[in-house]
Amino acid sequence: MRGFKSFESADAFLDLRRITYNFVRGDVTRAMRAGISLELGWNRLEGLIKI
């Protein structure tokens, strides 16, 4: 819990980290390998936020 005020905030951070890893990071993300296409555009993080 280093740096987090509660377990809920730590859990929210880990959820965001998991989403970032699966949909935004790298050239070929796990979502792409699984056949999930969201058409997020060049800036994947911004596109994911706008959805």
Buried (B, 14 or more C-beta within 10 A) or exposed (E): EEEEEEEEEBEEEEEEEEBBEBBBBEEEBEBBEEEEEEEBEEEBEEBBEEE
